[in-house]
């Protein structure tokens, strides 16, 4: 059980660290797409 909790904490840390970076990159890609493909 303790190991599971530790793994969960690691996952949460990973998400909070990598999440914003991935989100920023995704937003940038979306912006690029909308520029290339005007509706």
mmCIF file of the N, C-alpha and C atoms, coordinates in Angstrom:
data_MODEL
# 
_entry.id   MODEL 
# 
loop_
_atom_site.group_PDB 
_atom_site.id 
_atom_site.type_symbol 
_atom_site.label_atom_id 
_atom_site.label_alt_id 
_atom_site.label_comp_id 
_atom_site.label_asym_id 
_atom_site.label_entity_id 
_atom_site.label_seq_id 
_atom_site.pdbx_PDB_ins_code 
_atom_site.Cartn_x 
_atom_site.Cartn_y 
_atom_site.Cartn_z 
_atom_site.occupancy 
_atom_site.B_iso_or_equiv 
_atom_site.pdbx_formal_charge 
_atom_site.auth_seq_id 
_atom_site.auth_comp_id 
_atom_site.auth_asym_id 
_atom_site.auth_atom_id 
_atom_site.pdbx_PDB_model_num 
ATOM 1   N N  . UNK A 1 1  ? 0.835   -1.200 0.000   1.00 0.00 ? 1  UNK A N  1 
ATOM 2   C CA . UNK A 1 1  ? 0.000   0.000  0.000   1.00 0.00 ? 1  UNK A CA 1 
ATOM 3   C C  . UNK A 1 1  ? 0.878   1.262  0.000   1.00 0.00 ? 1  UNK A C  1 
ATOM 4   N N  . UNK A 1 2  ? 1.924   1.228  0.820   1.00 0.00 ? 2  UNK A N  1 
ATOM 5   C CA . UNK A 1 2  ? 2.823   2.388  0.915   1.00 0.00 ? 2  UNK A CA 1 
ATOM 6   C C  . UNK A 1 2  ? 3.507   2.649  -0.431  1.00 0.00 ? 2  UNK A C  1 
ATOM 7   N N  . UNK A 1 3  ? 3.882   1.551  -1.103  1.00 0.00 ? 3  UNK A N  1 
ATOM 8   C CA . UNK A 1 3  ? 4.536   1.684  -2.399  1.00 0.00 ? 3  UNK A CA 1 
ATOM 9   C C  . UNK A 1 3  ? 3.579   2.304  -3.415  1.00 0.00 ? 3  UNK A C  1 
ATOM 10  N N  . UNK A 1 4  ? 2.319   1.904  -3.328  1.00 0.00 ? 4  UNK A N  1 
ATOM 11  C CA . UNK A 1 4  ? 1.310   2.430  -4.242  1.00 0.00 ? 4  UNK A CA 1 
ATOM 12  C C  . UNK A 1 4  ? 1.146   3.936  -4.040  1.00 0.00 ? 4  UNK A C  1 
ATOM 13  N N  . UNK A 1 5  ? 1.122   4.343  -2.788  1.00 0.00 ? 5  UNK A N  1 
ATOM 14  C CA . UNK A 1 5  ? 0.974   5.764  -2.474  1.00 0.00 ? 5  UNK A CA 1 
ATOM 15  C C  . UNK A 1 5  ? 2.172   6.560  -3.004  1.00 0.00 ? 5  UNK A C  1 
ATOM 16  N N  . UNK A 1 6  ? 3.363   5.961  -2.856  1.00 0.00 ? 6  UNK A N  1 
ATOM 17  C CA . UNK A 1 6  ? 4.577   6.611  -3.346  1.00 0.00 ? 6  UNK A CA 1 
ATOM 18  C C  . UNK A 1 6  ? 4.537   6.772  -4.857  1.00 0.00 ? 6  UNK A C  1 
ATOM 19  N N  . UNK A 1 7  ? 4.047   5.734  -5.537  1.00 0.00 ? 7  UNK A N  1 
ATOM 20  C CA . UNK A 1 7  ? 3.945   5.766  -6.990  1.00 0.00 ? 7  UNK A CA 1 
ATOM 21  C C  . UNK A 1 7  ? 2.958   6.843  -7.423  1.00 0.00 ? 7  UNK A C  1 
ATOM 22  N N  . UNK A 1 8  ? 1.863   6.928  -6.693  1.00 0.00 ? 8  UNK A N  1 
ATOM 23  C CA . UNK A 1 8  ? 0.837   7.925  -7.010  1.00 0.00 ? 8  UNK A CA 1 
ATOM 24  C C  . UNK A 1 8  ? 1.412   9.328  -6.855  1.00 0.00 ? 8  UNK A C  1 
ATOM 25  N N  . UNK A 1 9  ? 2.163   9.528  -5.781  1.00 0.00 ? 9  UNK A N  1 
ATOM 26  C CA . UNK A 1 9  ? 2.780   10.845 -5.542  1.00 0.00 ? 9  UNK A CA 1 
ATOM 27  C C  . UNK A 1 9  ? 3.754   11.193 -6.658  1.00 0.00 ? 9  UNK A C  1 
ATOM 28  N N  . UNK A 1 10 ? 4.510   10.181 -7.109  1.00 0.00 ? 10 UNK A N  1 
ATOM 29  C CA . UNK A 1 10 ? 5.453   10.392 -8.207  1.00 0.00 ? 10 UNK A CA 1 
ATOM 30  C C  . UNK A 1 10 ? 4.701   10.783 -9.469  1.00 0.00 ? 10 UNK A C  1 
ATOM 31  N N  . UNK A 1 11 ? 3.585   10.109 -9.707  1.00 0.00 ? 11 UNK A N  1 
ATOM 32  C CA . UNK A 1 11 ? 2.764   10.390 -10.880 1.00 0.00 ? 11 UNK A CA 1 
ATOM 33  C C  . UNK A 1 11 ? 2.229   11.811 -10.823 1.00 0.00 ? 11 UNK A C  1 
ATOM 34  N N  . UNK A 1 12 ? 1.736   12.209 -9.656  1.00 0.00 ? 12 UNK A N  1 
ATOM 35  C CA . UNK A 1 12 ? 1.202   13.562 -9.480  1.00 0.00 ? 12 UNK A CA 1 
ATOM 36  C C  . UNK A 1 12 ? 2.295   14.599 -9.726  1.00 0.00 ? 12 UNK A C  1 
ATOM 37  N N  . UNK A 1 13 ? 3.477   14.333 -9.189  1.00 0.00 ? 13 UNK A N  1 
ATOM 38  C CA . UNK A 1 13 ? 4.607   15.251 -9.384  1.00 0.00 ? 13 UNK A CA 1 
ATOM 39  C C  . UNK A 1 13 ? 4.954   15.356 -10.859 1.00 0.00 ? 13 UNK A C  1 
ATOM 40  N N  . UNK A 1 14 ? 4.954   14.217 -11.531 1.00 0.00 ? 14 UNK A N  1 
ATOM 41  C CA . UNK A 1 14 ? 5.269   14.180 -12.953 1.00 0.00 ? 14 UNK A CA 1 
ATOM 42  C C  . UNK A 1 14 ? 4.248   14.988 -13.745 1.00 0.00 ? 14 UNK A C  1 
ATOM 43  N N  . UNK A 1 15 ? 2.975   14.788 -13.435 1.00 0.00 ? 15 UNK A N  1 
ATOM 44  C CA . UNK A 1 15 ? 1.894   15.484 -14.146 1.00 0.00 ? 15 UNK A CA 1 
ATOM 45  C C  . UNK A 1 15 ? 1.995   16.996 -13.933 1.00 0.00 ? 15 UNK A C  1 
ATOM 46  N N  . UNK A 1 16 ? 2.225   17.398 -12.683 1.00 0.00 ? 16 UNK A N  1 
ATOM 47  C CA . UNK A 1 16 ? 2.287   18.834 -12.379 1.00 0.00 ? 16 UNK A CA 1 
ATOM 48  C C  . UNK A 1 16 ? 3.532   19.485 -12.977 1.00 0.00 ? 16 UNK A C  1 
ATOM 49  N N  . UNK A 1 17 ? 4.576   18.683 -13.199 1.00 0.00 ? 17 UNK A N  1 
ATOM 50  C CA . UNK A 1 17 ? 5.808   19.229 -13.771 1.00 0.00 ? 17 UNK A CA 1 
ATOM 51  C C  . UNK A 1 17 ? 5.741   19.254 -15.292 1.00 0.00 ? 17 UNK A C  1 
ATOM 52  N N  . UNK A 1 18 ? 5.335   18.138 -15.880 1.00 0.00 ? 18 UNK A N  1 
ATOM 53  C CA . UNK A 1 18 ? 5.319   18.001 -17.336 1.00 0.00 ? 18 UNK A CA 1 
ATOM 54  C C  . UNK A 1 18 ? 4.042   18.596 -17.935 1.00 0.00 ? 18 UNK A C  1 
ATOM 55  N N  . UNK A 1 19 ? 2.955   18.525 -17.187 1.00 0.00 ? 19 UNK A N  1 
ATOM 56  C CA . UNK A 1 19 ? 1.659   18.995 -17.661 1.00 0.00 ? 19 UNK A CA 1 
ATOM 57  C C  . UNK A 1 19 ? 1.677   20.365 -18.314 1.00 0.00 ? 19 UNK A C  1 
ATOM 58  N N  . UNK A 1 20 ? 2.133   21.398 -17.599 1.00 0.00 ? 20 UNK A N  1 
ATOM 59  C CA . UNK A 1 20 ? 2.150   22.743 -18.171 1.00 0.00 ? 20 UNK A CA 1 
ATOM 60  C C  . UNK A 1 20 ? 2.990   22.858 -19.438 1.00 0.00 ? 20 UNK A C  1 
ATOM 61  N N  . UNK A 1 21 ? 4.097   22.114 -19.491 1.00 0.00 ? 21 UNK A N  1 
ATOM 62  C CA . UNK A 1 21 ? 4.975   22.147 -20.662 1.00 0.00 ? 21 UNK A CA 1 
ATOM 63  C C  . UNK A 1 21 ? 4.246   21.563 -21.867 1.00 0.00 ? 21 UNK A C  1 
ATOM 64  N N  . UNK A 1 22 ? 3.618   20.410 -21.644 1.00 0.00 ? 22 UNK A N  1 
ATOM 65  C CA . UNK A 1 22 ? 2.873   19.740 -22.713 1.00 0.00 ? 22 UNK A CA 1 
ATOM 66  C C  . UNK A 1 22 ? 1.711   20.622 -23.160 1.00 0.00 ? 22 UNK A C  1 
ATOM 67  N N  . UNK A 1 23 ? 1.026   21.230 -22.193 1.00 0.00 ? 23 UNK A N  1 
ATOM 68  C CA . UNK A 1 23 ? -0.120  22.092 -22.489 1.00 0.00 ? 23 UNK A CA 1 
ATOM 69  C C  . UNK A 1 23 ? 0.311   23.285 -23.336 1.00 0.00 ? 23 UNK A C  1 
ATOM 70  N N  . UNK A 1 24 ? 1.430   23.897 -22.958 1.00 0.00 ? 24 UNK A N  1 
ATOM 71  C CA . UNK A 1 24 ? 1.945   25.052 -23.696 1.00 0.00 ? 24 UNK A CA 1 
ATOM 72  C C  . UNK A 1 24 ? 2.295   24.652 -25.123 1.00 0.00 ? 24 UNK A C  1 
ATOM 73  N N  . UNK A 1 25 ? 2.966   23.497 -25.256 1.00 0.00 ? 25 UNK A N  1 
ATOM 74  C CA . UNK A 1 25 ? 3.360   22.988 -26.569 1.00 0.00 ? 25 UNK A CA 1 
ATOM 75  C C  . UNK A 1 25 ? 2.126   22.703 -27.419 1.00 0.00 ? 25 UNK A C  1 
ATOM 76  N N  . UNK A 1 26 ? 1.106   22.078 -26.801 1.00 0.00 ? 26 UNK A N  1 
ATOM 77  C CA . UNK A 1 26 ? -0.133  21.752 -27.490 1.00 0.00 ? 26 UNK A CA 1 
ATOM 78  C C  . UNK A 1 26 ? -0.822  23.016 -27.980 1.00 0.00 ? 26 UNK A C  1 
ATOM 79  N N  . UNK A 1 27 ? -0.880  24.025 -27.117 1.00 0.00 ? 27 UNK A N  1 
ATOM 80  C CA . UNK A 1 27 ? -1.508  25.298 -27.474 1.00 0.00 ? 27 UNK A CA 1 
ATOM 81  C C  . UNK A 1 27 ? -0.774  25.940 -28.645 1.00 0.00 ? 27 UNK A C  1 
ATOM 82  N N  . UNK A 1 28 ? 0.547   25.850 -28.633 1.00 0.00 ? 28 UNK A N  1 
ATOM 83  C CA . UNK A 1 28 ? 1.359   26.425 -29.702 1.00 0.00 ? 28 UNK A CA 1 
ATOM 84  C C  . UNK A 1 28 ? 1.060   25.719 -31.021 1.00 0.00 ? 28 UNK A C  1 
ATOM 85  N N  . UNK A 1 29 ? 0.942   24.383 -30.956 1.00 0.00 ? 29 UNK A N  1 
ATOM 86  C CA . UNK A 1 29 ? 0.641   23.597 -32.146 1.00 0.00 ? 29 UNK A CA 1 
ATOM 87  C C  . UNK A 1 29 ? -0.744  23.953 -32.687 1.00 0.00 ? 29 UNK A C  1 
ATOM 88  N N  . UNK A 1 30 ? -1.709  24.120 -31.782 1.00 0.00 ? 30 UNK A N  1 
ATOM 89  C CA . UNK A 1 30 ? -3.071  24.479 -32.175 1.00 0.00 ? 30 UNK A CA 1 
ATOM 90  C C  . UNK A 1 30 ? -3.082  25.848 -32.854 1.00 0.00 ? 30 UNK A C  1 
ATOM 91  N N  . UNK A 1 31 ? -2.328  26.785 -32.301 1.00 0.00 ? 31 UNK A N  1 
ATOM 92  C CA . UNK A 1 31 ? -2.248  28.132 -32.865 1.00 0.00 ? 31 UNK A CA 1 
ATOM 93  C C  . UNK A 1 31 ? -1.641  28.081 -34.266 1.00 0.00 ? 31 UNK A C  1 
ATOM 94  N N  . UNK A 1 32 ? -0.609  27.257 -34.419 1.00 0.00 ? 32 UNK A N  1 
ATOM 95  C CA . UNK A 1 32 ? 0.052   27.099 -35.712 1.00 0.00 ? 32 UNK A CA 1 
ATOM 96  C C  . UNK A 1 32 ? -0.925  26.545 -36.740 1.00 0.00 ? 32 UNK A C  1 
ATOM 97  N N  . UNK A 1 33 ? -1.710  25.556 -36.319 1.00 0.00 ? 33 UNK A N  1 
ATOM 98  C CA . UNK A 1 33 ? -2.696  24.926 -37.199 1.00 0.00 ? 33 UNK A CA 1 
ATOM 99  C C  . UNK A 1 33 ? -3.738  25.933 -37.651 1.00 0.00 ? 33 UNK A C  1 
ATOM 100 N N  . UNK A 1 34 ? -4.229  26.745 -36.716 1.00 0.00 ? 34 UNK A N  1 
ATOM 101 C CA . UNK A 1 34 ? -5.281  27.703 -37.048 1.00 0.00 ? 34 UNK A CA 1 
ATOM 102 C C  . UNK A 1 34 ? -4.760  28.781 -37.997 1.00 0.00 ? 34 UNK A C  1 
ATOM 103 N N  . UNK A 1 35 ? -3.462  29.082 -37.902 1.00 0.00 ? 35 UNK A N  1 
ATOM 104 C CA . UNK A 1 35 ? -2.860  30.061 -38.810 1.00 0.00 ? 35 UNK A CA 1 
ATOM 105 C C  . UNK A 1 35 ? -2.740  29.453 -40.209 1.00 0.00 ? 35 UNK A C  1 
ATOM 106 N N  . UNK A 1 36 ? -2.312  28.195 -40.259 1.00 0.00 ? 36 UNK A N  1 
ATOM 107 C CA . UNK A 1 36 ? -2.123  27.519 -41.540 1.00 0.00 ? 36 UNK A CA 1 
ATOM 108 C C  . UNK A 1 36 ? -3.446  27.198 -42.219 1.00 0.00 ? 36 UNK A C  1 
ATOM 109 N N  . UNK A 1 37 ? -4.467  26.905 -41.412 1.00 0.00 ? 37 UNK A N  1 
ATOM 110 C CA . UNK A 1 37 ? -5.770  26.534 -41.974 1.00 0.00 ? 37 UNK A CA 1 
ATOM 111 C C  . UNK A 1 37 ? -6.848  27.512 -41.514 1.00 0.00 ? 37 UNK A C  1 
ATOM 112 N N  . UNK A 1 38 ? -6.928  28.692 -42.139 1.00 0.00 ? 38 UNK A N  1 
ATOM 113 C CA . UNK A 1 38 ? -7.972  29.637 -41.729 1.00 0.00 ? 38 UNK A CA 1 
ATOM 114 C C  . UNK A 1 38 ? -9.345  29.123 -42.115 1.00 0.00 ? 38 UNK A C  1 
ATOM 115 N N  . UNK A 1 39 ? -10.283 29.239 -41.183 1.00 0.00 ? 39 UNK A N  1 
ATOM 116 C CA . UNK A 1 39 ? -11.637 28.732 -41.450 1.00 0.00 ? 39 UNK A CA 1 
ATOM 117 C C  . UNK A 1 39 ? -12.440 29.797 -42.197 1.00 0.00 ? 39 UNK A C  1 
# 
